[in-house]
């Protein structure tokens, strides 16, 4: 993805829970990229995903 976005952050933005699960199972790092998936989840108030990523 352009601008430093990684697929996991894009999946968080689009609330694609199946894709998020698949990417995490494949080893995706929620802290990677700019913005990271963790940053994206926080910016959009997706507290359940922050917990899933271990950020809470």
C-alpha positions as CSV (number, residue, x, y, z in Angstrom):
1,X,0.0,0.0,0.0
2,X,1.2,3.5,-0.7
3,X,2.5,5.9,1.9
4,X,3.8,3.2,4.3
5,X,0.5,1.5,4.9
6,X,0.7,-2.2,5.4
7,X,-2.2,-4.6,4.6
8,X,-3.0,-5.2,8.2
9,X,-3.6,-1.5,8.8
10,X,-5.8,-1.4,5.7
11,X,-7.8,-4.3,7.0
12,X,-8.2,-2.5,10.3
13,X,-9.4,0.6,8.6
14,X,-11.9,-1.3,6.5
15,X,-12.9,-3.5,9.5
16,X,-12.2,-6.7,7.6
17,X,-12.1,-9.1,10.6
18,X,-11.4,-12.2,8.6
19,X,-8.5,-10.6,6.8
20,X,-7.1,-9.3,10.1
21,X,-7.2,-12.8,11.6
22,X,-5.6,-14.3,8.5
23,X,-2.8,-11.7,8.5
24,X,-2.1,-12.1,12.2
25,X,-2.1,-15.9,11.8
26,X,0.5,-15.5,9.0
27,X,2.7,-13.4,11.3
28,X,1.8,-9.8,10.5
29,X,3.2,-7.3,13.0
30,X,0.5,-4.9,14.2
31,X,3.2,-2.3,15.1
32,X,4.8,-2.2,11.7
33,X,4.2,0.5,9.1
34,X,3.1,4.1,9.2
35,X,0.5,4.2,10.4
36,X,0.6,0.9,12.0
37,X,-2.4,-1.3,12.5
38,X,-2.3,-0.5,16.2
39,X,-2.2,3.3,15.4
40,X,-5.2,2.8,13.1
41,X,-7.2,0.8,15.6
42,X,-6.6,3.5,18.2
43,X,-7.5,6.4,15.9
44,X,-10.8,4.8,15.1
45,X,-11.7,3.6,18.6
46,X,-11.4,-0.1,17.8
47,X,-10.6,-1.1,21.4
48,X,-11.2,-4.8,20.8
49,X,-8.5,-4.8,18.1
50,X,-6.1,-2.9,20.4
51,X,-6.6,-5.7,22.9
52,X,-6.1,-8.3,20.2
53,X,-2.8,-6.6,19.2
54,X,-1.7,-6.5,22.9
55,X,-1.7,-2.8,23.0
56,X,-4.0,-2.6,26.0
